[in-house]
Amino acid sequence: MSSPARLGFGESPRSTVGLEWEIGLVRSDTADLSQSAPEVLEALARDAVGPPEGAAIYAPHVAGEFMKNTVELVTGVCRTVADAGTDLTRTLDRVRAVTDPLGLDLMGGGTHPFARAADQQVGEKDRYARIMERTGVWGAQLIIWGLHVHVGIEHRDKALPLMRAMLTYFPHLQALSAGSPYWAGQHTGYASNRSLLFQQIPSSGLPVPFETWQELESYAGDMLHVGAVEAFNEVHWDVRPSPKFGTLEVRVCDGPTNLSEALVLAALVHCLVEHLSTQLDQGRTLPVLPSWFVQENKFRSARYGLDATVILDADGNQGPVVDAIGKLLVELEPVAHRLGCTAELAGVREIIRTGASYQRQQAVAAAHDGDLVPVVRAMVAEMRAGHPLPV
């Protein structure tokens, strides 16, 4: 047994919120992915200052990612989801000022519908080369994008109970955000192919449901000792504490295709974490599912999206995920009012009513005899419009 890693836990005001939104760069002429992130980031850097090195609180900025076809939009630490939306709007405008003249479009979603792994290029950082060497063919498949929501936690002791409880709501978030039904030109039969692709990478997927911080530090120390990771932030769990920032980071969601739905999903996460945190303050026992039920719910929501029947409690009771979401929204309404995101949370019902991203993508493909280029065009159009568009 190696020595535990001393992770610490950063200071973050309770229920502050920050977003990280991964976005693909698409060639306007072909609708295929472009390996242009280094060029875009270089242009952005000429007229902007990035976050301070190692800073726990930082300004909105754009970052590179594992693949050169991707940029990540990062907000500052915000009090409300609406404030995060303001950050993202300004950042999108900055990025478009660079990408439009280059003949590039911005595209959200969980995956690109027809891009091929062999055509993609990995970023030039040593860390990326090490990941590729370690993961081989699975690393080359990571043409995927997600939305990561950080919510501030005022005390480290809350981090793991909140992480375990959030897994109860995994299928709610996965079904609403699912936006990756196509892969390498094929219909996968999944609402979220991204979620199952990503879990093939070691130290990704569902978290280990540790009970104590000491157990987490022992795990981190072991993983560092055997060379599985070089830092704790390489543990890419779907839900994880972020010791650096003092947050719970929820990474369940496929990347949204538009700003409006990004804020809807962020509001749901924001409200859930605050709601569960309040229950801890009241001395209540948080809901927890056995790990095998969590795994099954992940599969069902990735496979069937909003049509999934999911496991609701530790007794194995089941029901439609849309019904579970509807009941949850009623429970969260007072929380949304307190956090100032009532309008954004109400958008969850709109996703259920009009269809999630994967359903819209499938409808566009059906309307064009299975041609996936119009699907990409529709996803690009939603990003530019900032909201879902009718098929």
N, C-alpha and C positions, 0 to 999 in steps of 0.2 A: 504494500500500500504506500503510495507516494504521499508527500505532504500536501495538505489542503491548500488551495489557492485563496489568497485573501482578496475577495472581490470588492469589499466595501459596498457603499451604496450612496450615489450622489444625492444632493439636495434638490428636490423638485417640489414646488408648491402643489398641494393636493388638487387633483383633477384639472390641472393644466393639460393642454392637448397639443400635440405636434404630429404632422403627417409627413410620410415619405412615399412618393408616388412614382413608380417606375413606368417609363413611357418609351415606346419604340420610335425610331426614326425611319421613315418610309420614303422611298423615292416617289415623287409626284407622277412621274411618267409611267412607271411599271407597277406601282403599288407593292413592290418587294422591299425588303429591309435594306437599309443603307448602313455601311460601316463608318459612319461619319461622326460619331460622338467625340473623338479627339479634336476634330476640326471645330465642332460646335463649341466645345468647352474652352478651347483656346480663344475663340472669338469673344465668348462671354467674359473670359478672364481679363481681356484687355481693358474693359471699362467697369469692372466690378471687383470688389474685395471679397474673398471667400470667408468662411468661418475661421475664427482663431484656432490654431492647432490645439487639439485636446479640450476645446471649450465644451462645457456642459450645457451652456445656453448660447445659442448662436442665431445669426441672422438668416433669413431665407436665402437659399442658394440652390445651385444646380450642381450635381455631382456625377461622376462617371460610375459605371457599373461593370460587372463581370464581362459582358459582351460589348463590343464597339457599336452595336446597333441600338444601345439604350442610354438614356439619361434619366437621372432621378431628381425630381423636384422635391425640395425639403423646405418645410415651413420653419418659422421661428417657434419659440415656446409661446403658446397662445392661451388666452383665457377662455375663448369660445371657439366653436367650430366655424362660426361666421368669420372670425378674425383669421383663422387658418385659410378660409376661402379667399379672403382679401390678399393674403400672402401668395397663394397659388395663382390668382389672377394676374398679379403683377409679374410673377416669375414666368408664367406662360407668355405674357406679352414680350418679355425680354428674350425668351428663347425664340419666339416666332420672328422677332426682328432679325435674328441670325439665320434661322432655317428657311424662311420664305425665299430670300434671295438665292439660297443654295439649291432651290428646287426640292426641298424636303418638306414632308408633312409629319405631324405628330399623331401617334396612334396609341390609344389605350387598349385595354382588354387583357386577358390572361395569357394569350399566345397570339402569334401571327398565324392566320389560317393556312398559308401555303409555303412559308419560308422553309428552306432546307438547312439542316445543321451543317452540311459540308460547305455552305456558302458563307458561314458566319466567322467572324474573327474575335478572338478573346483579347481583352485589354492587356497592356504590356507590364502591369505590375508583377513583381515576383510572386506575390500571394496568389494571383490568378494562375500563373504558370504552375505553381505547386498544386492548386486545386485540380487543374486539368491532368497533371501527372498522376494524381491520386485517384481521380474518379473516372478517367478514361472516357468511354463512349457516353456514359451518363452525363458527364460534365458538358460534353458537346451538345447535349439535348436541351440545355437550359436557356432556350429562347422563350423565356417566361417573364411575366411582369406581375407585380403585386402592389397592394396598398398596405402600408404599415402604419398603424395608429399607436402613438405613445400617449399614455395617460399618467400624469404625475401621481406618485404615491408618497405620502408624508412620512412613512416609517417603513423600514425594511421588513419588519415582522409581518406586514400585510402582503408582501409580494407573492409568496408562494400560495397562501390560501386563495388569493385572488386569481392566480394562474390556474389553479385546479378548478375553481368554480367556473371560470370563463369557458372551460372545455365543455361544460354542459350546454353552452350556447353555440358551440362550433357549427352545428348544421344550420342554424338560423343564419349565421353570417356567410357560410359557404354557399348556401342556396341562393341568397339574395344577390351575392356578388358574382356568381358563376358566369364566366365569360370566355371560356376556352373550349368550345365544342369541336374545333377543327385542329388538326395537327399534320403538317407536311402534306397538305392537300387532301387529307382524308377526314371524313366525319368519324369521330372516335366513339360516338355513342355516349359520351360523358358530357355533362354540363360544365364540369371543371376538369379538364385534362391536366391543367397546370398543377393542381394540388397533388395529384398522384405522381406526376413526373418528378416534382421537387423532392418528394420523400424518398426517392431512390438514392439521394446523396447522403453519405454518412453524417450524423449529427443534425440531420434535418428531420422534418415530420413532427409528430406529436411529442410533447415534452415528457420527461420522466417526472411523475407526480411526487416530487420530494415533499416531505413533511417539514423539514427544518433547513435553515440556511446553511448549517454546518454540513448537511448531506450534500447540498448543492456545491459548496466549496470543495468537498472531498471529490465529488465527481469532476469538477473543473480541474483540480490538481491532477487527477488520474489521466484525464484527457490530454492535458499539457505534457505530462510525464511521458506518455507513450507516443507523442507526436501526432495525435489525431487532429489537434487544433494548435494554433500558435497564440490564440487569444480567445477569451470567452465569447466575444462577439462573432466568432466563427461557428458557434453552436446556433444553427438557424432553425430553432423550433418554431412551430406555428404560433405558440404563445410563449413568451419568455420574459423574465425580469431583465431589465437593462441596468446593470449596476452603475455604468458610467453616468447615465442621465437621471437615475432615480425614478424610473418609470416602469410600468408594465407595457410591453410592446406586443400588440396583437397583429399577427402577420397572416391571418387566415384568408383574407379576401383576395380574390383575383383583382387585377388592376381594372378599375372602372374605365369606361370609354369616354367619360365626360365629367366635368367638374361637379355638376349638380349631384350625380350619384356618388361621387367621391365624398361629398359632404354628408349625404344621407347615411352612408355606411359609417363614416367617422362619428356621426352623432349617435348612432346605435351603440358603437363601442364605448364612446365617452359616457353615455348614460348607464350602460351596463356596469362598467367599472365603478363609477360613483355609487350606484345603487348597491352593489355588493360591498363596497367599502363602508357604507352606512350601516349595513346589516352587521358587519364586524364590530362597528362601534357600539351597536346595541346588544352585543353579546350573542347574536344569533348564529346558528350553524349554517354555513353556506352549502348550497346544493353541490353534490359531487357524484359523478357517475363512475362505475368501475371502468378501468382502462379499456377492457374489451368492448364495452358499450360505446365508449368514445371512438374507438377505431372503427366500429361498425357504422356509427353515425357519420364519420368522415367519408367512408366509402359511399354510403347511400346518398348523401347530399352532393358529393362530387359526381356520382353517376346520374342521379335523377333530378337534381336541382330543386326547384319549387314543387315538383311532383313527388318528392320523397316522403315516405313514411318513416319517422325517426323514433328513437327510444327516448322517452321523456324523463325517466327517473330510474333510480337504482333498483326498483322493483320490476323493471322491464316493461312498464306500460308504454304503449306506442300511440302515435297519432300523426296526422298530416303536418308537415313542417309549417305550412301556411297558417294552420289553426294555432299552432304553438307561437308563431310570430305575432299573430293578432292578439293573443292573450298577453304576451309580453309587452306589447306596445301600450296597452291599458295600464299595466303595472308601472311602466316607465314614464308616463305622462307627467307626474309631479316632478320627477327628476329632471326631465327635459326643460320644464319651466324654470327650475332652479338654476340650470346650467345655461339657459338662454338659447336652446336649440330646438324649441318646439316646432318651428317650421321645417327644419331639416329632418327631424325624426318623423314627421308626418309623411315625408317622401317615401318611407318604407312601404306604406300602403299603395302608393302610386306604382312602385316597382311590381308589387304583386298584381295590381290591376292591369297594367299594360304590358308586363313581361320583363324578365331580366335580360341582361346582355346576351346570354347564350341563345335565348329564344328569339331575340331580334336578329342575331346573326343567322340563325337557321331559316328564319322567314325570308331574309334577303337572298340567301342561297337558293331557296325553293323558288323564289320569283324569277331567278335567272338560270334555271335549269342546272343548278349545282355549281355554277361558275363562282369562284371565290374572290376574284378581283373586285366585283361589286360589293362583296362583304367588307373588304378592306376599305373601299371608298366610303361606305356607310359609317364605318368606325371612325375614320378620319373626319368625316363630316360632323359626327357627334362631338368629337373633341373640339372642333372649331366653333360649333354652336354652343357648347357648354351644357347641353342637356340632351336627353334621348330624342330621337327623331322617328316619326312614323315610317313604317316600311311602305 
